């Protein structure tokens, strides 16, 4: 029997960004970069491990907004166009660096990676990389779970049971429609938990969820196993707490592996380094400098004098860091053995996009981790659902309000940069509930308008918009998107109130914001008794 379990949990999420009204749209690059640098590389890691008979288990949360984009034909074609542009740039870079041995090998690596991405995307997956995730789920190698419908930060919608129910139930429905099986687990966006949320998860048929470390440690009953065993809420749902030591080894900007001097520097990119007349055809509108993915320097240290990136040296580092990660978990096991009556489970939740996009070598680290675990009998990779089967008797306690954001509560999504949004999104929820009460069983054009109104309300609630405002990155876009969805909802509300719904405008909106094809606006129905069951 293993002495400990490792539960690696990756959360794949992007906000819904789709702009058919433009020929090319900058923020759609978020999706294209994630496919090229994270999702396809991870699928190749899974394929190599499976081919070599290496047992691996990864819990993968895929958000409904991400699945909607991955399944969208317009975005699939635009991604192909993006890949063709990157391959063209790769060919130029191979020629440009041909006489410079410091960079020529790296240039060929990038060109070949983009070419491989194109082959995999078209030939292997038929433009639907969801097929890859589904394949490994059927093989028993990954456990696919979901998160809230539009990744709303749920604690800030606690006063509205209708919103919480809609976000959870619509997510589960969407997951079932795409993957054909109901999800067993739920990733709370930003690990944001407030007591009572577990009731909506239970109602939707879920079995477990994840919380921040202090969500477990500050539970209403002292956790006898700390975060190394799940708590079971009074309603029977299991809550797995984040292991901070494992998290910091990968996530911390100060002590985490991605900061090693040998790894690729994310911020040194030819989109900013090369002359505009050369790089112009490959950046936005020919003059807006952006990251291209072609990066030739290692992190090196806190200096502007960066050393050339050496892929082989970085790959060796991933093996060292995988070994170190296992070594430190074994040390934890030795310390925990005398205090626990069962093997500890190390719950390691991370944003998937860390691996490959931000940390270029991240997928290789995951591959090395599982290859080294194969020879380590003391630690076994496990799904949370399997842990609950193996250890069904767990401590009953209610987790505390918590998140994994800065300072551990809601500061990231509710501060002076973004607090203004909630009076508007809350008001939209109230009016959506009102619409359901006024039109309880509509069909035809009115039902279409009501369904689109529900989509717009949910899209306005995405945690991405307040997060972007807090971090100060693409604030203009985030603010515009929020106002756009609220404006769309208000226009539908006013049209329904006046009895004059415009078919042409509504059709355009449906085609643009086309997620949740099975939307039923009555998901916002108010329960007469206010019950959560």
PAVEX-837849 format. One record per residue (C-alpha): residue in one letter; y, z, x. Coordinates in steps of 0.25 Angstrom, whole numbers, padded with zeros to 4 digits, always signed. Layout:
# PAVEX-837849
AYZX ...
***
This chain:
# PAVEX-837849
X+0000+0000+0000 X+0014-0003+0005 X+0023+0008+0009 X+0035+0001+0003 X+0040-0010-0005 X+0051-0020-0003 X+0058-0026-0015 X+0067-0038-0010 X+0076-0042-0022 X+0085-0054-0021 X+0096-0056-0031 X+0100-0071-0033 X+0113-0073-0041 X+0125-0082-0041 X+0135-0083-0052 X+0134-0094-0062 X+0143-0105-0055 X+0142-0119-0061 X+0154-0129-0063 X+0150-0142-0068 X+0164-0145-0071 X+0166-0147-0056 X+0159-0157-0047 X+0158-0146-0036 X+0161-0131-0037 X+0163-0122-0025 X+0156-0110-0031 X+0143-0117-0035 X+0141-0116-0020 X+0137-0102-0022 X+0124-0107-0029 X+0122-0118-0019 X+0123-0109-0007 X+0114-0099-0013 X+0103-0109-0016 X+0104-0115-0002 X+0105-0102+0006 X+0097-0092-0002 X+0088-0097-0013 X+0082-0109-0007 X+0080-0102+0007 X+0074-0090-0001 X+0064-0099-0008 X+0060-0105+0006 X+0058-0091+0011 X+0049-0088-0001 X+0041-0101+0001 X+0039-0098+0016 X+0034-0084+0013 X+0025-0089+0001 X+0019-0100+0010 X+0016-0090+0021 X+0010-0080+0012 X+0020-0070+0014 X+0021-0060+0002 X+0035-0058-0002 X+0041-0053-0015 X+0056-0055-0018 X+0063-0051-0031 X+0073-0061-0034 X+0084-0060-0045 X+0090-0073-0049 X+0102-0072-0058 X+0103-0080-0071 X+0116-0087-0066 X+0109-0091-0053 X+0097-0097-0061 X+0106-0104-0070 X+0113-0111-0058 X+0100-0114-0051 X+0094-0121-0063 X+0107-0129-0066 X+0106-0144-0064 X+0120-0146-0061 X+0120-0135-0050 X+0107-0140-0044 X+0113-0154-0042 X+0125-0148-0036 X+0117-0140-0027 X+0110-0152-0022 X+0123-0159-0020 X+0127-0146-0012 X+0114-0147-0003 X+0117-0162+0000 X+0131-0158+0005 X+0125-0147+0014 X+0115-0157+0019 X+0126-0167+0022 X+0134-0156+0029 X+0121-0151+0037 X+0119-0165+0042 X+0134-0165+0047 X+0132-0152+0054 X+0119-0156+0061 X+0127-0168+0067 X+0140-0159+0070 X+0132-0149+0077 X+0121-0158+0084 X+0127-0156+0098 X+0129-0141+0096 X+0116-0133+0098 X+0122-0120+0093 X+0124-0126+0079 X+0115-0138+0078 X+0102-0131+0074 X+0109-0123+0063 X+0116-0135+0058 X+0102-0142+0056 X+0097-0129+0050 X+0107-0130+0039 X+0105-0144+0036 X+0090-0142+0035 X+0092-0130+0026 X+0100-0138+0016 X+0091-0150+0017 X+0079-0140+0014 X+0087-0134+0003 X+0088-0147-0004 X+0074-0151-0002 X+0070-0137-0008 X+0080-0138-0020 X+0076-0152-0024 X+0061-0154-0020 X+0055-0140-0021 X+0063-0134-0032 X+0068-0146-0040 X+0082-0140-0039 X+0077-0128-0046 X+0075-0117-0036 X+0072-0107-0047 X+0059-0114-0046 X+0057-0108-0032 X+0060-0093-0037 X+0051-0095-0049 X+0040-0100-0040 X+0040-0088-0031 X+0041-0079-0043 X+0028-0085-0048 X+0022-0083-0035 X+0025-0068-0036 X+0034-0069-0024 X+0048-0066-0031 X+0051-0059-0043 X+0062-0065-0051 X+0072-0056-0058 X+0085-0058-0065 X+0099-0052-0066 X+0110-0051-0076 X+0113-0065-0083 X+0126-0067-0076 X+0125-0056-0066 X+0135-0047-0073 X+0137-0033-0066 X+0131-0026-0078 X+0137-0012-0076 X+0151-0017-0080 X+0145-0022-0093 X+0139-0009-0097 X+0147-0007-0109 X+0142-0020-0115 X+0127-0019-0118 X+0127-0034-0123 X+0131-0039-0110 X+0121-0031-0102 X+0110-0036-0112 X+0115-0050-0111 X+0116-0050-0096 X+0102-0044-0094 X+0094-0052-0105 X+0100-0065-0103 X+0096-0064-0088 X+0082-0061-0092 X+0082-0072-0102 X+0087-0082-0091 X+0077-0077-0081 X+0066-0080-0090 X+0071-0094-0094 X+0072-0098-0079 X+0060-0091-0073 X+0050-0090-0085 X+0048-0075-0083 X+0056-0063-0086 X+0062-0055-0075 X+0056-0041-0071 X+0069-0036-0064 X+0084-0037-0065 X+0094-0037-0054 X+0106-0030-0059 X+0118-0038-0054 X+0124-0031-0042 X+0114-0020-0045 X+0124-0015-0055 X+0117-0005-0064 X+0122+0005-0074 X+0113+0014-0082 X+0109+0007-0095 X+0107-0007-0089 X+0092-0004-0088 X+0091-0005-0103 X+0096-0019-0103 X+0086-0023-0092 X+0074-0016-0099 X+0078-0023-0112 X+0077-0036-0105 X+0063-0033-0100 X+0066-0031-0086 X+0058-0021-0077 X+0067-0017-0065 X+0081-0019-0059 X+0088-0015-0046 X+0099-0005-0043 X+0108-0001-0032 X+0103+0010-0023 X+0112+0021-0029 X+0108+0016-0043 X+0095+0023-0040 X+0099+0034-0031 X+0109+0039-0042 X+0100+0037-0053 X+0099+0048-0064 X+0087+0054-0057 X+0086+0055-0042 X+0077+0044-0038 X+0065+0050-0030 X+0062+0037-0023 X+0077+0033-0020 X+0078+0018-0021 X+0064+0016-0016 X+0058+0016-0029 X+0063+0011-0043 X+0069+0020-0054 X+0064+0017-0068 X+0075+0018-0078 X+0071+0027-0091 X+0069+0013-0098 X+0058+0009-0088 X+0066-0001-0080 X+0065+0001-0065 X+0077+0001-0055 X+0075-0003-0041 X+0086+0003-0031 X+0091-0005-0019 X+0087+0000-0006 X+0100+0002+0002 X+0093+0001+0016 X+0086-0012+0013 X+0099-0017+0007 X+0108-0014+0018 X+0098-0020+0028 X+0101-0034+0022 X+0114-0032+0014 X+0123-0024+0022 X+0134-0031+0029 X+0134-0021+0040 X+0119-0018+0043 X+0112-0029+0036 X+0104-0040+0042 X+0113-0051+0038 X+0124-0047+0047 X+0115-0049+0060 X+0123-0057+0071 X+0111-0067+0071 X+0113-0071+0057 X+0121-0083+0052 X+0136-0080+0049 X+0139-0083+0035 X+0154-0085+0036 X+0154-0095+0048 X+0152-0108+0041 X+0156-0122+0044 X+0163-0123+0031 X+0174-0115+0037 X+0172-0118+0052 X+0172-0134+0052 X+0184-0143+0051 X+0187-0147+0036 X+0186-0162+0039 X+0171-0159+0042 X+0167-0149+0032 X+0176-0153+0021 X+0165-0162+0014 X+0156-0150+0013 X+0166-0139+0008 X+0172-0137-0006 X+0182-0148-0009 X+0183-0152+0005 X+0193-0141+0009 X+0188-0128+0004 X+0180-0122+0015 X+0167-0115+0011 X+0154-0110+0017 X+0144-0122+0019 X+0132-0114+0024 X+0133-0120+0038 X+0135-0108+0047 X+0133-0109+0062 X+0136-0095+0067 X+0129-0081+0067 X+0135-0068+0063 X+0136-0064+0077 X+0144-0052+0074 X+0159-0048+0071 X+0165-0059+0078 X+0171-0073+0075 X+0163-0078+0088 X+0150-0081+0081 X+0138-0086+0088 X+0130-0098+0083 X+0119-0095+0073 X+0105-0096+0078 X+0095-0097+0066 X+0083-0093+0074 X+0089-0080+0079 X+0094-0077+0065 X+0079-0080+0060 X+0074-0070+0070 X+0084-0060+0065 X+0079-0061+0051 X+0065-0057+0056 X+0070-0045+0063 X+0078-0041+0051 X+0066-0042+0042 X+0058-0034+0051 X+0069-0023+0052 X+0070-0023+0037 X+0056-0020+0035 X+0056-0010+0047 X+0067-0002+0040 X+0060-0002+0026 X+0048+0004+0033 X+0056+0015+0039 X+0061+0018+0025 X+0047+0018+0020 X+0043+0029+0030 X+0055+0037+0026 X+0052+0036+0011 X+0037+0038+0011 X+0037+0053+0011 X+0047+0053-0001 X+0040+0042-0010 X+0027+0042-0018 X+0027+0027-0017 X+0031+0016-0008 X+0046+0013-0008 X+0052+0000-0013 X+0064-0006-0005 X+0072-0013-0016 X+0081-0023-0008 X+0090-0031-0018 X+0099-0042-0012 X+0107-0053-0016 X+0099-0066-0013 X+0110-0074-0008 X+0111-0064+0004 X+0099-0071+0009 X+0103-0085+0014 X+0117-0086+0009 X+0124-0074+0015 X+0112-0071+0025 X+0107-0084+0030 X+0095-0078+0036 X+0092-0069+0024 X+0080-0078+0018 X+0074-0078+0032 X+0075-0063+0032 X+0068-0062+0019 X+0057-0071+0024 X+0055-0062+0037 X+0055-0050+0028 X+0043-0054+0020 X+0036-0060+0032 X+0037-0047+0039 X+0034-0039+0027 X+0020-0046+0026 X+0016-0039+0039 X+0022-0025+0034 X+0012-0018+0025 X+0021-0006+0022 X+0031-0014+0014 X+0028-0023+0002 X+0037-0033-0005 X+0038-0030-0020 X+0044-0034-0033 X+0050-0023-0041 X+0041-0026-0052 X+0029-0024-0043 X+0034-0011-0038 X+0035-0006-0052 X+0021-0010-0055 X+0016-0003-0042 X+0024+0009-0045 X+0027+0010-0060 X+0030+0025-0060 X+0044+0026-0055 X+0055+0037-0057 X+0063+0036-0070 X+0078+0036-0068 X+0091+0029-0071 X+0098+0022-0060 X+0113+0024-0059 X+0125+0015-0060 X+0126+0007-0047 X+0127-0007-0041 X+0126-0013-0027 X+0140-0017-0026 X+0150-0010-0017 X+0151+0005-0019 X+0139+0004-0028 X+0145+0003-0042 X+0154-0008-0049 X+0165-0009-0040 X+0162-0023-0035 X+0162-0028-0050 X+0173-0020-0055 X+0186-0018-0046 X+0200-0022-0046 X+0196-0036-0043 X+0188-0039-0055 X+0189-0027-0065 X+0198-0036-0074 X+0186-0045-0078 X+0178-0035-0086 X+0188-0033-0097 X+0186-0048-0100 X+0171-0049-0098 X+0169-0036-0107 X+0178-0042-0117 X+0170-0055-0117 X+0157-0047-0119 X+0163-0040-0131 X+0167-0053-0137 X+0153-0059-0134 X+0147-0048-0142 X+0157-0050-0153 X+0153-0065-0154 X+0138-0062-0155 X+0142-0052-0167 X+0150-0063-0173 X+0140-0074-0171 X+0126-0068-0171 X+0118-0080-0174 X+0126-0093-0171 X+0120-0107-0168 X+0125-0120-0163 X+0139-0121-0157 X+0143-0107-0159 X+0130-0102-0153 X+0133-0110-0141 X+0147-0105-0140 X+0142-0090-0141 X+0131-0093-0130 X+0141-0098-0121 X+0150-0087-0124 X+0139-0077-0119 X+0137-0085-0106 X+0152-0085-0103 X+0152-0069-0105 X+0140-0067-0096 X+0146-0077-0085 X+0159-0069-0085 X+0151-0056-0082 X+0145-0061-0069 X+0146-0050-0058 X+0150-0062-0048 X+0164-0063-0053 X+0169-0049-0051 X+0161-0048-0038 X+0168-0060-0033 X+0182-0054-0037 X+0178-0041-0030 X+0174-0048-0017 X+0186-0058-0018 X+0178-0071-0015 X+0179-0082-0025 X+0188-0073-0035 X+0195-0085-0041 X+0182-0091-0045 X+0176-0078-0050 X+0188-0075-0059 X+0189-0089-0064 X+0174-0089-0068 X+0176-0076-0075 X+0188-0080-0083 X+0181-0094-0086 X+0169-0087-0093 X+0178-0077-0100 X+0187-0089-0105 X+0175-0097-0109 X+0170-0085-0117 X+0183-0082-0124 X+0185-0097-0128 X+0171-0097-0134 X+0174-0084-0141 X+0188-0089-0147 X+0181-0102-0151 X+0170-0095-0159 X+0181-0086-0165 X+0189-0098-0170 X+0176-0106-0174 X+0180-0117-0164 X+0170-0119-0153 X+0172-0131-0144 X+0159-0138-0142 X+0164-0147-0130 X+0169-0135-0122 X+0157-0126-0125 X+0148-0137-0121 X+0155-0138-0108 X+0155-0123-0106 X+0140-0123-0109 X+0137-0133-0099 X+0145-0126-0088 X+0140-0112-0090 X+0126-0116-0094 X+0118-0104-0090 X+0109-0096-0100 X+0105-0108-0108 X+0097-0098-0118 X+0110-0090-0120 X+0110-0083-0134 X+0124-0076-0136 X+0117-0065-0144 X+0113-0059-0131 X+0127-0052-0133 X+0123-0046-0146 X+0127-0032-0148 X+0116-0022-0152 X+0120-0014-0164 X+0114-0001-0158 X+0119-0004-0144 X+0105-0003-0139 X+0101-0009-0126 X+0086-0011-0131 
***
